Amino acid sequence: MKNKNYFDKPIGLIGLGYVGLPLCEELSKKYNVIGYDKSTARINQLKKNFDATNQLSQNKLLKINKKVKFVSSSLLLKDCKIYIITVPTPVYKNNKPDLRNILNATLEISKIINRGDIIIYESTVFPGLTEEICIPLIEKNSNFKINKDFFVGYSPERINPGDKKYKLKNIIKITSASNQFSLSIIDKLYKSIIKAGTFKAKSIKVAESAKVIENAQRDINIAFMNELSVIFEKLNIDFNEILNASKTKWNFLDFKPGLVGGHCIGVDPYYLSYKSQLEGHKPKIILSG
């Protein structure tokens, strides 16, 4: 199988939210792209050049619509060689991972893939989910075998919605795959659209773990600053002045008190703590954050 064959066919994007749509824009500049979302309303909006997530302007969508085929039927993806899954991975009210979106997307793709196809996950998951849950699901429903009939990769999304500086192409992309053959193709694909370049992780689990600790770290540090803010308010000391003084040391981490926004930071720590507790360890610091 030659690498170039993968880029001659359409690239299928599954999930067209704040992650999938910007990726769709960048990919469409170089490749034939089919964008799939199960929401017919979402597809109709995009076809009318309207983005409810406010990631892309009307003018940008006008350009994209000339290149991208937006569809609400996964059957229309069957001619693709590379599939990229960017569906949401929220939590239930009890903070347990809600995997319905990612499992449903996996199930849909497993019914239409052909031999040699590559499936890339970008959705945030706990370490091991791709190899322990998603790959077996694909094998069961396709009667294919991993690294023989199909390949899987994981490249965590790092989009910061609304950020004008750190956009998709300006953030280094972590890439990983089920074997070296598919990793070379996946890395080549992302390198072609990401100006900041890529970083090849040693394994899929390493890439999955890197994503969850990035946001868990931020969540914990902001929680720490919030607690300090409460303490120094009670002591009647200006916390901003304390931070200004502390920042004069070169290795002080410059976090500020406040809320954590977006989907990821409020959710990802629960994915990590969930997996940790399955292995018999209750993570006190992560959960207290």
Buried (B, 14 or more C-beta within 10 A) or exposed (E): EEEEEBBEBBBBBBBBBBBBBBBBBBBBEEBBBBBBBBEEEBBEBBBEBEBEBEBBEEEBBEBBBEBBBBBBEBEBBBEBBBBBBBBBBBBEEEBEBBBEBBBBBBBBBBEBBBEBBBBBBBBBBBBBBBBEBBBEBBBEBBEBEBBEBBBBBBBBBBBBBEEEEEBBBEBEBBBBBBEEBBBBBBBBBBBBBBEBEBBBBEBBBBBBBBBBBBBBBBBBBBBBBBEBBEEBEEEEEEBEEBBEEEEEEEEEEEBEBEEBEBBBBBBBBBBBBBBBEEEEEEBEEBBEB
